[in-house]
C-alpha cells in the first residue's frame, strides 16, 4: 500500500509540473468535436505532452439501461453505470530501463443487479460483463517488463486473469458476461477475474511470429464481491490456495486470418467452491477457442468474423458446470454508409453437473439441467469517443427464476 501511495503521489507531482508549463496550442485541438479521439480532446496539448513523458491516463464511462419485457423474475427496467479510470506509466520514458512500465486502475459499478432482480439469472451469464456489487475498487496494480520488441512480457502485482486469458477478439463485441471469462471457470472456482484482481505473476512469450504462449499464477482467494470490498480483501498463502492459467495460441495473417487457442486452468483449492466434496479440493479444466476471419476487405481488414469457445470440467463432484460452449458471428460495416459500426449474434450454453443439481435441488427448485443466452447486438460508432449499442438478450432457463426472459438493452460508452 505504501508503494501504491508513493506511485500515486509521484504521478500527481509529475502531472502538476507539466500543467505548470502550458504548452502551445496543438493542431489536435483544432479537430472537430466528433473527429477527436476523446471527448475532452487534447487538453490544449497537455494530453500529448503527458504521453511524450510516458504518462497515459484513461477515463471511460458506460451508462446502461436494462429492460426485461417478458418472463424472468420481474418485468421492469434498471439503470446502471460503470466507471473505468487509471494511468499507465512508461517508466522508460520517465528515465528507467527500456520496456518497463507501471499500471494502476480503479473501477466502479453503480446501480442494482438487473440480472438477479429482473431475469433471475446467474452472474456468470449476467446482462453486462461489468455487473458487480456497487463499489469503488482498486483493480490493476502491477509492474510490467517487455523485451525483444514485446516478444516477451512479464507482469507482477495485482492482476486479473481474464485480462490475459480466455479472451476472444470477436466475442468482445457482446455485452453479456458469458462472452468474457468462461462461466465454467467463473462458477467452478474462485479465481481473480473481474471485478476482483489479486496478487499474481504473468509471463508471455512469442518465440515465433505465429506462436504465443502464456502462463500465470495467482492466489486462489481474491476475496468476496461485496460493496465493502475496495480491492484488497484477497488472501495469500497455502491456506488461500493457488490458481494457474496457461494458453498456447497459433495464428495466421491475411485474408483467412485467425487465432486458435488451447488453454487450461488448475487450482489447488483453498477458497470456497460449490461442489459436494467435504472440503476445498483441487480443480482443473481445459478449453479451446477459435477466432476466424471469414470475409475481408481489399486491405485484409475483417468484414465478417466468427468465434467459438468450449470448456470441459470433468470433476463433477466438485463443480457447478461440467460443459460450456459459446459461439457467434460479427459483421463490421453492415451498413455501407457506416463502415465503423458492428453487428453480431451469439449464443452461450452451459450444463450443470448432476452432482451439483442433486445438492441444491431442495433449495433451488427452479434450477434446470443448464442455462443458455442468445444475444443480438449492434454497435453504433458515432465518434471515436462515443459508442451507442442497442442490444437484445434472450435467457433460457435462468436458474434463479426458471422462466425464460427477453430483455431490451442499451449501452452508451464515453471515452474522456
C-alpha positions in Angstrom: 0.0 0.0 0.0 2.8 2.4 0.8 4.4 1.7 -2.7 1.0 2.4 -4.3 0.6 5.6 -2.4 4.1 6.7 -3.4 3.4 5.9 -7.0 0.2 8.0 -6.9 1.9 11.0 -5.3 4.7 10.7 -7.8 2.3 10.7 -10.7 0.3 13.6 -9.3 3.5 15.6 -8.9 4.6 15.0 -12.5 1.2 16.0 -13.8 1.3 19.2 -11.7 4.7 20.1 -13.0 3.6 19.6 -16.6 0.5 21.7 -16.1 2.6 24.5 -14.7 4.3 24.9 -18.1 1.4 25.5 -20.5 2.3 24.2 -24.0 1.4 25.9 -27.2 -1.9 25.1 -28.8 -1.6 21.9 -30.8 -3.2 21.0 -34.1 -5.3 18.3 -32.5 -7.1 20.9 -30.5 -8.5 22.3 -33.8 -10.0 18.9 -34.7 -13.8 18.8 -35.0 -15.7 17.6 -31.9 -16.9 14.4 -33.5 -13.5 13.6 -35.0 -11.3 13.9 -32.0 -10.2 10.7 -30.2 -11.6 11.6 -26.8 -14.5 13.7 -25.6 -12.2 16.1 -23.8 -9.8 16.4 -26.7 -6.0 17.0 -26.4 -6.4 19.3 -23.3 -4.8 22.2 -25.3 -1.7 20.0 -25.8 -1.4 18.7 -22.2 -2.5 15.2 -23.1 0.1 14.9 -25.8 2.8 16.4 -23.6 1.9 13.8 -20.9 2.1 11.0 -23.5 5.6 12.2 -24.5 6.6 12.0 -20.9 5.3 8.4 -20.7 2.1 9.2 -18.7 -1.1 7.7 -20.3 -4.3 8.4 -18.3 -7.7 7.0 -19.2 -11.2 7.5 -18.1 -14.1 5.6 -19.7 -17.7 5.7 -18.6 -20.6 3.4 -19.7 -24.2 4.2 -19.0 -26.6 1.2 -19.3 -30.3 0.5 -19.4 -31.7 -3.0 -19.0 -35.4 -3.7 -19.6 -36.9 -7.1 -19.0 -40.0 -7.1 -21.2 -41.2 -10.7 -20.7 -40.7 -13.6 -18.3 -37.8 -13.9 -15.8 -38.1 -12.8 -12.2 -39.8 -9.5 -12.8 -40.8 -7.2 -15.7 -39.1 -3.8 -15.3 -36.2 -1.5 -16.1 -32.9 -0.9 -14.3 -30.3 1.8 -14.9 -26.6 1.1 -14.1 -23.2 2.7 -14.8 -19.6 1.7 -14.9 -16.5 3.8 -14.5 -13.0 2.7 -15.5 -10.2 5.1 -14.6 -6.4 4.7 -14.4 -3.0 5.6 -15.6 -0.1 3.7 -17.3 3.4 5.0 -16.7 6.1 4.2 -19.3 8.9 4.0 -16.8 11.4 4.0 -19.7 10.2 7.4 -20.9 10.4 8.6 -17.3 14.0 7.7 -17.1 14.1 3.9 -16.2 15.3 1.0 -18.3 13.7 0.1 -21.7 10.4 -1.9 -21.7 9.5 -1.1 -18.1 6.0 0.2 -17.2 3.6 0.5 -14.2 -0.2 0.5 -14.3 -2.8 1.3 -11.8 -6.6 1.5 -12.3 -9.8 1.7 -10.4 -13.4 0.8 -11.4 -16.8 1.4 -10.1 -20.1 -0.3 -11.0 -23.1 1.7 -9.9 -26.7 0.5 -9.6 -28.7 -2.6 -8.8 -28.2 -6.1 -10.1 -30.7 -6.4 -13.1 -29.6 -10.0 -13.9 -30.7 -11.3 -10.5 -33.6 -8.8 -9.9 -35.2 -8.9 -13.3 -34.1 -12.0 -15.1 -33.3 -14.4 -12.2 -30.1 -15.4 -13.9 -26.6 -16.3 -12.9 -24.0 -13.5 -12.8 -21.7 -15.8 -14.8 -24.3 -15.0 -17.6 -25.0 -11.5 -16.5 -26.7 -9.0 -18.7 -23.5 -7.0 -18.6 -19.9 -8.1 -18.2 -19.5 -5.1 -15.8 -22.3 -6.1 -13.4 -20.9 -6.4 -9.9 -21.5 -5.1 -6.4 -21.8 -1.4 -6.1 -18.3 -0.5 -5.0 -15.4 1.7 -6.0 -12.3 -0.6 -6.1 -8.6 -0.7 -6.8 -8.2 -3.1 -9.7 -4.9 -3.4 -11.7 -1.7 -2.5 -9.8 1.3 -4.1 -11.5 4.8 -3.7 -12.9 5.3 -4.7 -16.5 8.5 -5.6 -18.3 8.7 -6.2 -22.1 11.7 -7.5 -24.0 12.7 -8.0 -27.7 10.1 -5.7 -29.2 7.4 -7.1 -26.9 8.0 -10.8 -27.9 8.4 -11.4 -24.2 6.4 -9.8 -21.4 6.2 -10.2 -17.6 3.7 -8.7 -15.1 3.8 -8.9 -11.4 1.4 -7.3 -8.9 -2.3 -7.2 -8.5 -3.7 -8.8 -11.7 -7.0 -10.1 -13.2 -6.7 -13.4 -15.1 -9.4 -12.6 -17.7 -7.3 -9.6 -18.9 -4.8 -12.1 -20.5 -6.7 -15.4 -20.7 -10.0 -16.7 -22.2 -10.2 -13.6 -24.4 -11.8 -13.8 -27.8 -11.4 -10.8 -30.2 -14.8 -11.2 -31.8 -16.7 -12.1 -28.6 -15.6 -8.8 -27.1 -18.4 -7.0 -29.0 -21.1 -8.6 -26.9 -22.5 -7.3 -23.7 -23.4 -10.5 -21.8 -20.8 -11.6 -19.2 -20.7 -15.1 -20.6 -18.7 -13.9 -23.6 -15.9 -12.7 -21.3 -14.3 -15.0 -18.8 -15.7 -18.5 -19.2 -18.7 -19.2 -17.0 -17.4 -22.7 -16.2 -14.3 -21.1 -14.6 -16.4 -18.4 -13.0 -18.7 -20.8 -11.2 -16.4 -23.7 -10.5 -13.5 -21.9 -8.8 -12.7 -18.6 -7.2 -10.1 -17.0 -9.4 -9.1 -13.4 -9.7 -11.3 -12.2 -12.6 -13.4 -9.1 -12.9 -14.5 -7.5 -10.6 -11.6 -8.6 -8.4 -7.9 -8.6 -9.1 -5.4 -10.3 -6.8 -1.6 -10.9 -6.4 -0.1 -12.8 -9.3 2.7 -13.3 -11.8 2.1 -13.4 -15.6 4.5 -14.2 -18.4 4.1 -14.2 -22.2 6.4 -15.4 -24.9 6.1 -15.2 -28.7 9.0 -17.2 -29.9 7.6 -17.3 -33.5 5.5 -14.8 -35.3 2.6 -17.2 -35.4 3.0 -18.8 -31.9 2.2 -17.2 -28.5 2.4 -18.9 -25.1 1.1 -17.5 -21.8 1.3 -18.8 -18.2 0.3 -17.2 -14.9 -0.1 -18.0 -11.2 -2.4 -16.2 -8.8 -3.8 -16.5 -5.3 -6.9 -18.6 -5.4 -8.8 -16.4 -3.0 -9.4 -12.9 -4.4 -12.0 -12.1 -1.8 -15.8 -11.6 -1.9 -17.6 -9.4 -4.4 -19.4 -7.1 -1.9 -20.0 -3.4 -1.6 -17.4 -3.0 1.2 -14.6 -4.6 -0.9 -12.3 -1.9 -2.2 -9.9 -4.3 -3.9 -7.7 -5.6 -1.1 -9.7 -8.4 0.6 -7.7 -11.1 -1.1 -5.7 -13.7 0.9 -2.4 -15.3 0.0 -0.6 -18.4 1.2 -1.1 -22.1 1.3 -4.5 -21.8 3.1 -5.7 -19.5 0.3 -4.5 -21.8 -2.4 -3.1 -21.1 -5.8 -4.6 -20.9 -9.3 -2.7 -21.4 -12.5 -3.7 -20.5 -16.1 -1.9 -21.5 -19.3 -2.5 -21.0 -23.0 -0.8 -21.7 -26.3 -2.1 -19.9 -29.4 -1.3 -20.2 -33.1 -2.3 -17.5 -35.5 -2.1 -16.6 -39.2 -2.5 -13.4 -41.1 -4.0 -12.4 -44.4 -7.5 -13.0 -45.9 -8.1 -16.1 -43.7 -6.6 -14.6 -40.5 -7.4 -16.5 -37.4 -6.2 -17.4 -33.8 -6.5 -20.9 -32.4 -6.0 -21.3 -28.7 -5.8 -24.2 -26.2 -5.9 -23.4 -22.6 -6.2 -24.8 -19.1 -6.8 -23.9 -15.5 -5.7 -25.6 -12.4 -6.3 -24.6 -8.8 -5.0 -26.2 -5.6 -8.2 -25.4 -3.7 -8.4 -23.2 -0.7 -11.3 -20.9 -1.3 -15.0 -21.9 -1.2 -16.3 -23.9 -4.1 -19.8 -25.2 -5.0 -19.2 -28.9 -5.4 -20.3 -31.6 -3.0 -16.9 -32.5 -1.7 -16.4 -32.4 2.1 -13.5 -29.8 1.8 -11.9 -27.4 -0.7 -10.5 -29.6 -3.4 -8.2 -29.1 -6.3 -9.8 -28.5 -9.7 -8.8 -28.4 -13.3 -10.5 -27.7 -16.6 -9.4 -27.3 -20.3 -10.7 -25.1 -23.0 -10.3 -24.3 -26.7 -11.1 -21.1 -28.6 -11.2 -20.1 -32.3 -11.3 -16.6 -33.7 -11.7 -16.8 -37.5 -12.0 -14.1 -40.2 -14.2 -15.3 -43.0 -14.5 -12.2 -45.1 -12.1 -9.3 -45.5 -12.0 -6.0 -47.5 -9.4 -5.0 -50.1 -6.9 -4.2 -47.3 -7.4 -7.6 -45.5 -9.3 -5.8 -42.7 -12.0 -8.2 -41.3 -15.6 -7.7 -42.6 -17.1 -10.9 -41.1 -15.6 -12.9 -38.3 -16.7 -15.9 -36.2 -15.7 -17.2 -32.8 -16.3 -20.4 -30.8 -15.2 -21.5 -27.3 -15.6 -24.7 -25.4 -14.6 -25.8 -22.0 -14.8 -29.1 -20.0 -14.6 -29.6 -16.3 -14.6 -33.4 -15.6 -14.6 -33.4 -11.8 -18.4 -33.5 -11.3 -18.3 -34.0 -7.6 -16.8 -30.5 -7.1 -18.1 -28.5 -10.0 -21.2 -26.4 -10.8 -20.6 -26.6 -14.6 -19.4 -29.6 -16.5 -19.6 -28.4 -20.0 -19.7 -24.9 -21.6 -19.8 -23.7 -25.2 -20.4 -20.4 -27.0 -20.1 -19.0 -30.5 -21.1 -16.1 -32.7 -20.8 -14.1 -35.8 -19.7 -10.4 -36.1 -20.2 -8.2 -39.2 -18.2 -4.9 -39.5 -19.8 -2.1 -41.5 -23.1 -3.9 -42.1 -24.5 -0.6 -43.5 -22.4 0.8 -46.3 -22.6 4.4 -45.1 -21.4 3.4 -41.6 -18.1 1.4 -42.0 -17.1 1.6 -38.4 -20.3 0.0 -37.0 -20.5 -3.6 -36.0 -23.4 -6.1 -35.6 -23.4 -9.5 -34.1 -25.3 -12.6 -33.0 -24.0 -15.1 -30.4 -25.2 -17.9 -28.2 -23.9 -19.2 -24.9 -24.8 -22.6 -23.4 -23.7 -24.2 -20.1 -24.7 -27.6 -18.5 -24.8 -28.1 -14.7 -23.3 -31.3 -13.2 -25.7 -33.9 -11.9 -23.9 -33.7 -8.5 -24.5 -30.0 -8.2 -28.2 -30.3 -9.2 -28.7 -33.0 -6.6 -27.0 -30.9 -3.9 -29.1 -27.8 -4.4 -32.4 -29.1 -5.8 -34.1 -28.7 -2.4 -33.2 -25.0 -2.0 -33.3 -24.1 -5.8 -36.2 -25.9 -7.4 -36.1 -23.7 -10.5 -32.6 -25.0 -11.4 -32.7 -26.9 -14.7 -30.1 -29.0 -16.4 -28.4 -25.9 -17.7 -28.9 -22.4 -19.0 -28.4 -20.5 -22.3 -28.4 -17.0 -23.6 -28.9 -15.6 -27.2 -27.7 -12.1 -27.9 -28.2 -9.8 -30.9 -26.3 -6.5 -30.7 -25.5 -3.5 -32.9 -22.7 -1.1 -32.0 -23.0 2.4 -33.4 -19.6 4.1 -33.7 -20.8 7.7 -33.6 -17.4 9.1 -32.8 -14.0 7.7 -31.7 -15.1 8.6 -28.1 -18.8 7.7 -28.4 -20.3 4.3 -28.8 -24.0 3.5 -28.6 -25.1 -0.1 -28.5 -28.7 -1.3 -28.6 -29.0 -4.9 -27.6 -31.4 -7.8 -27.2 -30.8 -10.8 -25.0 -33.0 -13.9 -24.6 -32.4 -16.0 -21.5 -33.4 -19.7 -21.5 -33.9 -21.5 -18.1 -32.3 -18.8 -15.9 -31.5 -20.8 -12.7 -33.0 -18.4 -10.1 -36.4 -17.9 -11.8 -36.7 -20.9 -14.2 -38.7 -18.6 -16.6 -37.4 -17.6 -20.0 -36.8 -13.9 -20.3 -36.5 -11.3 -23.1 -34.5 -8.1 -22.4 -34.1 -4.9 -24.4 -30.9 -3.1 -23.5 -28.9 0.0 -24.3 -25.3 0.8 -23.5 -23.6 4.2 -24.2 -19.8 4.4 -23.9 -17.9 7.6 -23.4 -14.1 7.9 -23.6 -12.9 11.1 -21.8 
